[in-house]
Amino acid sequence: MKLHSRRSLVVIHDVLMAVGAFALAYTIRLNFSFASPDVKYLGSLIPLVVFAQGLVFWRARLYRGVWRFASIPDLWNIIRASVIVALAVGLCLFLFNRLEGVPRATLVLYPIFLTVFLGAPRLAYRLWKDQRLKIFQSEGRKRVLILGAGRAGEMLVRDMVRDLDYFPVAFLDDSARLRGGKIHGIPVIGGIDRLSEVMQDLDIHVVVIAIPSASADQLRRIVGLCEQASVTFRILPRLQDMMSGRASVSDLREVSIEDLLGRDSVTLEWERIQSGLTGKKVLVSGGGGSIGSELCRQIARLEPAELVVFDHSEYSLYNIECELRRTFPNLNLRARLGSVADKIAVEHLLANSKPDVVFHAAAYKHVPMLESQVREAVRNNVIGTKTFALSAAQHGVKKFVMISTDKAVNPANIMGATKRVAEIFCQNLNQRWKTDYVTVRFGNVLGSTGSVVPLFKQQIAAGGPVTVTHPDITRYFMTIPEASQLIMQGAVMGDGGEIFVLDMGEPIKISYLAEQMIRLSGKVPGKDIEIAFTGLRPGEKLYEELFHEQECLAPTTHSKIMLARSRQVDWDALSAVLSEMEAACDEFNEGHLRMLIANLVPEFSGMNNSDSNVVVFARSKADAATTIN
């Protein structure tokens, strides 16, 4: 039936219901005494009721509602319109004949009857259509078991009832008070532990995890039950990722490794972050990398006066520039190519942009690759940081935030040692300039370029094997957005000279990570895809540490950020060693560079990495060397 025809029928229905409701309210007050002389007025009042009702209902847009999807807002619209109609009719009658011949109770009963006469048919039609869908369209649809009978599960079921691909069969929920109840006609039949039992009894095709607030531990338990039952499962996004706050079939996705390794959502002091970055000129070095690009996205949302993205990779810079211009069309954005080790380029960049805040994310970070390329590691991570940090001070930058790594703690590789030297330089530079130098240190980031997650995905897609260096190797992990947000939080908290250490939670075994990623791909570890242990690589440790034992961590105002006590060195000695490093880079003397690094970082255990890895891997936490005094 065409739209205008359907609406005409709705209008006719509502007119008849209005007439019926008024006639019932009028005659019920007269005790249905049709012989009463007042009944003669009824016929003359009907046209006025119809006119008032039509005008009010049209203004209230009552006819735009679709009966098939009638809901509480529609009922509220009917109630409101009915009351207004009654008031309008009463006012007109009072002005016309002072309500002569009209029982006063009629105007009270009329909106009640009108609400029932208009609402009941709409509700009945929706119930009939929903039941009809269940009966006639269940064939060919995927039978769904929903885990979680909360708000998200309720909204999801409401959406599935109208969807042609999914047919909700039952809920499982650990809340005892919900068991035995029904949500939109779908029963809650037990706790989530009954998953395997229910699967066969109800012929379930898909399990949907509808618990956006679930912790990583809860998700690991649920995913384990789904894997034991050998069933396809999908998940709704976490609360912080559901921008609309609603749950629908279109939101369903596969469970990712980030879901299983994630932690509780981070609560940030957004007002403090906004006051530190909104309306300011911000520069991000390494802005095309994993952390740098996410920092740019987060900063762009805060409406800075200007965002300058600096990166030596043309392709990475092009990608982030296109994304930012598309997502934030009003953003004052500048994208600049160059290396942090290029003093002339850095001086020109800072002189022209004059940023208030600098986030220094540019660094080489691939541990095995840098072990055999000491000069490039020192030139980029140490000399580049020195050049950039000094130039920032000379051009009046108010805050310089250096992004460091857990590999800088008791470093066993060149990458970590060079980042530790960069930390030392920024800490001590803070005492000599007005610029506030803040260091933020954290561990591995899920999905970042060169990390194990993209590598494992490629290996799984190729059919394996998935390569893990050691059965007992562990790493700390956090998501890219979480790391970026905590970096901004640390930036606005710091007054200069601090090393902020991000709470990384518990370390994760890489072998567990590999097994979970294989299972999430629908394969069985050791059967469909093998896991091969290849041995530790040059510069690699079995575990990572977030702080040195003599740094004495202290709490901060933020529960996810801790403060490590900085260790001072003699500035003249530091400057002399860094000058020697620059000379050694010019001479390409990598042996001398290793010695200079060990001079600044005596806990560095990688002096003989090129010859043997045994010394690096056998170290224990108690073997840390003395610190610089």
N, C-alpha and C positions, 0 to 999 in steps of 0.2 A: 504494500500500500504506500502511495506517495506521501511525502512528509506533510504537505498541506492538507491532504485528506485525513491523515491521522490526527492532526491538530484540530481540524474541524470537529471530529468526533469527540475529542477531549473537551472542546468548548461546549458542545451540545450536552455532554455528560454533566459538566460542572453547572450549567444553567439549570438542568433538570434537578440536580442535587440541591442547588440553592433554593429552588421553588419548593421541593419536598421538605427541606429542613425548616424553612420558614412556616410552611403550612402545618407541619407537625408541631413546631413550637407554639404556633398560634392556637391550634385546636386543643392541644394537650392542656393549655392553661384554662380552656373552657370545658375541660373534662369531656372532650369529644361530643359536646352538645351542639349538633348541627342545626338545631332549632333555635339556638340563641340568636338574638337580633344582631350581635356583634359580628357573626359569621359573614354577613353581607359585605363587610368592609374588606374581607380577605382578597377578593378578586381585584379590587382597585389598588391594593398594596403590592401585588405581585410584580407589575411592570417596574415600579420603583426599586424593588429588591433586585430584579434582574439587571437593571441599569447600573445600580451601585456596585453589585457584585462583579459585573463584567469590567467596569472601570478600574476597581481596586485590584482585581486579579491580573488585569493586563499590566498595570503599573508595577505589581509585585513580581512580574515575569513568571507567573505560575505555570504558564503553558509551555515554557521552555524546558521544563523538567521532563526527563524520559522515564515513563512508568517502569520500564525494565530495570532501571537502576535506582528506583525510589529509595530514599534513605532518610536518616534523622534530619539533615538540613532541609529536605523537602517537606517533612512533617512540620518542622518549625515554621517554614514559610506559609504553610496552609493555616496553622494556628494564628499567626500574625495577621494574615489577610482576612481571616474569618472575623477576628475581633474588630479590625478596622471597618469591615463591611457593616457589622452590627452597629458600631458607633455612627457610621455615615447614614444608615437607614434611620436610626433613632433621631439624629439631628434634623434630617429632612422632614420626618413626620412631625417633629416638634415645631418646626418653623411653618409647616403647612397647616396643621390642624390641632396643634398642641396635644398630639397623641390621643385624640378623641377616638374611642372605640378600639384602641390597641392595648391589650393587657401588658403591663410593664414587664412581667416575667418573660414575655415573648422575646424581648431583646437580650435577656440573659441566657435563655435556653437556645436561641438561634445559633450563636457561634459554636456552642458545644455540639449540636446536631450537625452543623455544617462541617466541622472538623472531622467528625466520624464519617459522614457521607462521602467526603472527598478523599480522606486518607485510607479508609478501609478498602475500597476498590483498587487503589494503587498498590497497597501492601499485598493484597490477594493476588494481583496480577504478577508481581515480582516473585512471590513464593511459587506460583504456578509455573512461571518460566524457569526458575531455578530447579524445581523438581523435574521439569520436562527435560532440561539439559542433563541432569543426573541420569535419568532413565534412558533417554534416547541417544545421548552423545558419549556415554562412557566407553562404548566399543571403539577401539582404535586409539584411545587416549592412554597415556602412560599412567599407571596406577602409582600414586605418590604417598609415601609415609613421611609425615612432617615431624621433625624433632624440635620441640619447643612450642608450647601452647600459649605463649605470651602475646604481647601486642603485635610483634612482627609476624608470628604464626597466624594470628587472626586476620591480619591484613592480607597475608599471602593467600590464605584459603579463600578469602573473599574474591581475590583476583583470579584464582585458579578456577573457581566455579564458572567463570565466564570465558575461560581459555579453552581452546580446542585441542591443545596438546597434552594437558595434564589433568588428571582426575584425582583429587584428594580423597584418600580412603580413611586415614586415621592419624591421630596425634600420639606421640610418646613424649612424656614430660616427667622430670624427676620430682616435681612438686606434688605432694600427696593430696593437697586440697583440690587439685584440678582433675584427679583421676575419677572416672565414672561420669564426668560431665560431657557436654557437647558444645562445640563452637561452630556456629552456622550449620548445625546438623552433623558435624564430623565428630566422632567420639574420641575422647582421651582414654586410651586403653591400658596405660601402664607407664613404667619408668623406661628410660633409655636403655637400660641393661637388657630389656626384653627384645632388643632389635632382631637378633638372629631368629628367635622363636616366631616373632610376628611376620618376618619376611616370607616364610613358607606358607603360613596360615592364610595370609591375605594376598598372596601372589603379587608382591610389590616389585615394581620395575625401577623406581628411582626413590632415593632417600634425600630429603632436603633438610639441611641444617638451618633452622630459622632462629638462631640465638645470636643476634649481633653483638651482645655484651659478653659473650663467652670468652674466657681467658685462653691463653695458648695451651695450658695444661688440660682444660676441659675439651678443647678442640682435639688435642692429641688422643684423649680417651675415646671421643666419639668417632674420630677417623679410624682408630684401631678397631672399634666394633664394626664399622662399615666394611673395613678390609677383611675382617674375619667372616663376615656374612657374604663376601664376594658380590657386593651390589654397587651399582653406579650411584654416586652421591654428588650433590651440589650444595652450595652454601650461599647465604645472603651476605653482603659485605658487612664489615664491622660498623658500629655506630658512627665512628668518626669519618667513615667513607661514604655514608649514606646522606648526601647533601639534603635531599628532600625530607628525610625522616620517615619515608613511607617504604613499604615492602611490596614488591610486585614480581611477577614472573620474569619480567625483563631484567631484573637485578641479579638473577641466579647466575652463578659462575662456578667454575671448578675450584676446588680447594688448592691454594698455593702453598709453597714452602714458607712464605712469609707469614701465613696464618698460623702455622704450627710453631714457628720460632719466635713470633712476635710476643710482646708483653702487654701489660695494661697500658691503655692510652695515656699519653703524656699530657699533664695539665700545665699549660704555660701561662706566664704572667703577660698576657697580650697587651694590656694597657701600658706596661713598662716597656715592652718591646716596641710598641707603636711610638711611644714618646722618644725612644732612642733612634728610630729609623724613619718614621713617617716625616716627609718634608725635608729629609736630608739627602745629600749627594752621597751615593754609595758606589764603591768600586769592588768588583769581584775578580780576582786573578784566578786563572784556571776555570773560568766561568763556563767552559764547554764540557768539563768533566762531570762525573757522576754526582759528586757532592756540590761542586760549583754551580752546575746547572739547576739543581734543586734549590740551592740557596737563592739563585736568581728568581726562581718562580715564587718562593716564599716572600722575598723582599718586594717583588713587583706587586703583590697583593696589599702591601702596606703603604702603597702610594708614595714612594720616595720622590724627591724633587728631580732626581736624575739617577739612572742606573747605568753604570759603565761596565761592560763585560770585556775582559781582557784574556786572550788565550792564544797560544802559539799554533794551534791546530785550526787550519782554515775550515775544514769540514765540520768540526765540532762547534766552532763559533757560528758558522752559517746555520746550523740546525737550531741552536738555542735562540739565535736572533729571530729566525722565522717563527718559531713557536711563541716567543714573547710578544712579537708584533701582532700575531694573530690573536692571542689570548688577551693581551692588554693593549688595545689599540691606542689608548690615551697615555701610555707610559712614555716618558722622556728617556729614550734608550739610545745608547751609543755602543757599538761593537767595534773593538780594536784588536788587530792582530799584533803579536809581538811576544818576545820571551822576557821573563823576569830577570834573566841573566844579562840582558842587553841594556846596559846602563843608560845609553843615549835614548833608547825607546822608552824606558821607564821614566826618565826625567821629563821627556816631552809629554808623556801621557799624564803624569801627575800635575805638571805645570798648567796644562790646558783644562783638565777636568776638575782640579782642586776639590777632591772628595772630602767629606766629613768623616766617613767610616770606610775602612778597607778590610775586606775579608780575603785573606791570602790562602787560597786553596790550591794554587799551582804547585805541583810536585811530581817527581817520578816516584812510583810506588811499587813496581813489580820486583819482588824480592830476588828471585833467582836470576833475572836478567841483569839487575844492577850489580850483582856479585862480581861479574866479570867486566863491568864497565864503571869502575870507580870514579873516573874523571867526570863522566856525564852526571853521575849521581851527586857528586860534590858541587859541580858547576851549577846545576839546577836547584838542588835542595838547600845548599849552604850559601854559595855565592849569590844565587838568585834571591834568596830570602834576605841576605845582608843588603844587597843593592836596593831591593824594594822597600825594606823596612827603614833604611837610612833616608832614602828619597822621600818617603812618606813623612818623616819627621821634618825634613827640610822644607816641605811644602805645606806644613800646617795641618796635616791630618790629625783629627782629634783622637781617633781610636783605630788601632791596627790589631786585627784578630788573626792570629796564626793558627791554622788547622793542623794538628799533629796526630800522632798515632800511638797505639799501645806498643808498637814495635820499637819506640824510642826508649822504652824502659828496659834496662839491662840488655841492650841490643846485641843480637847475635848475628847481625847482617849489616851490610853497608847501608841499605835503605833506612833501617831504624837508627843507625849511628848518625847518619847525616841529618835526620830529623831531630835527633837529640842535640846536635850542634846548633841547629837552627833555633831550638827552644832556648838554649843557653844564651845565644846572642840576643834574642828578643827580650828575655828576662832582664839581662844586664843593660841593654839599651834603654829600657824603661826609666832607669835612674838618671839618664843623662839628657833626656829630651822631655818636652811637655806632652808629647803624644803618649797616650795610654796603650801599652802593649799587653795584650791578653792572649794566652795560649789555651786552646781547647783540644783535649786529647781523648780519643776514643778508638774502638777496635774495628773489626771488619764490618762492612756495610753490605747487606743483602742485595744482590743484583747489580752491584757497581761494576764498572768496566774492569776486566781482569780478575774478578773474584770467582770463587768456585761455583756459584750458582749458574751463571751463564755457561761455564765450561761443562758442568754436569748435564745441563739441558742439551747441549750439542752432542755430548757423548751418548746420552739416552736416545736422542733422535736418530743417531747413527747405528743404534743397536748394541752399543757398548764396546768394550768394557768401560765402566766408570772407574777412573783412576784416583785412588786415595794414597797419600804418601805413607801413612802409618796407621795401624788399627787404633792407637790410643791418642792420636793427635786431636787437640781441642782448640776451639777459637770462640771469641766473643762475637756476637752478631747483633745488629740493630738495623732497622729499615732506613732507607735513604731519607724519607721525610722526617722521621724521628730524629735522626742525627742532625739534619739541617736546622730543625726547630730548636733543638737544644744548643746548637752553636749560636744561634741568635740570642737565646736566653742567656747564655754565658757572656756574650758580647756586651749586653746591657747591664749585666751584674758586675762586670769587672771594672776596677778602678786603675788597673795597670800593674803589671808584674806578676799576675796570678797565672797558675796553671790549673785550669778547670778540668776535672776528670769526670766523664760521663758514666753514669751507672749503667753498665752493660748487662746486668743480670747474671745468670749462670752461664759458664762456657758450655758449648755444644760440641759433642764429638762429630768430627767430619764424616766418620763412617755412618753414624746415625742419619746425618743430613743426606748422604748418598742413598741410603736405604729408603728414606721417606720420599725422596724425589722419584725414585724408581717406582715405588708403590703408587704415588700420585699420578704417574703416567699410565697406570693400568697394568704394569708389569710386576713380576715377582723377582726380588733380588736373589741372585745365585741360580735362578732357573731360567728366566727369560733374558736377564741382563746380569752379567758378572761384575763383581767389584774386585778390581786388581790393586794390590798394595805394592807401590813402586819404590818405596824407600824415601827418606827425607831428602829434600833438595838442598842445594847450597844455601846456607844462611837461614835455614828454617828450624824453628824450635817446636817441641812437642806442645808447648802451652804458651800463652801470651800473658803478660802482666800489665796492669793499668797504672801502677805507680811503683816507684822505687821504695825499698823498705825504710829509707831514711827521709822520705818526703813527708811522712806523717800526715795522712789525710785528715781533713777536718770537714764537718758538714757546712752547708751553705743554706740560704733561705729557700732553696729549691731542693726537693727530695731526690731528684735524679742527677744532681750535680754536686760533686765534692771538690774541695780545694786541696791541692798538693802544695806543700811548703817548697818554695823555690830554693835552689842551691846557687850561691854566688861564686863567681870566679874573679880573679884580678883582671880589670879591664885592659890594661896595657898588655898583659900576657895573652889575653884573648885576641886582641887586635893583631898582635904579632903573628900568632898562629894562623889567623884568617888571611893575613897578607901572604904568608908562606903558601897557604892553600891556593891562592890565586896564581902565584908564581908557578907552583907545581902543575896546575891545570894548563897554564901556557906552555909548559915544557912537556906535558903529557907524562908526568912522572907518577904513575899510580902507586908504586911502592912507597914513595915518600908521602903520598896522600893518606895511605893507610896508617902510617906512623903518626901523622899529624892528628888524624881522627882519634887514635888511641890516646894521644896526649891530652886531648880535651875531654874524652869520654873513657876514662880508665876501666869502666865496667864493660866496655865493648869486648866481646869474646871472639870476634871474627877475624883476627889477624891472620890466621892460617887457613882460611876457608878455601883458598885456591888449591891447597894441597890436600886437606882432609876435612871431613865433616864431623868426625867423631867427637872432637872437643866441644863443638857447638851443641851437639844434641845431648851430650851426657850431663850438661850443667844442671844443677838444681837451684832452687830459689836461694839457698843458703850460700851459694858460691859468689854472690854479687860482690864486686870489688869495692874498694873504698871510693868515696865521692870526692869531687873537687872541693877544696876548702880555700 
